[in-house]
Amino acid sequence: MALRNICFQVLSLILLLTYVKDESDLLLYAWTTVTGSAGANLINFLRLRKYCT
C-alpha cells in the first residue's frame, strides 16, 4: 500500500517539475497535486476488497 502511494507521489512530483514553470500554471499545479493524492487513494480503495468481505 505504501509503495503505490510513493509511486503516485513521485509521478506527481515529476509532472510538477516538468510542466509547472511559472505563476500562471497554478491550476495545473493544483490538478497535479490533487490527482496524485486521489489516484493513490482510489487504487488503495479498489484493492481494499481483497482484505474486506
Secondary structure, DSSP 8 states (H G I E B T S, - for coil): -HHHHHHHHHHHHHHHHHH--SGGGHHHHHHHHHHHHHHHHHHHHHHGGGT--
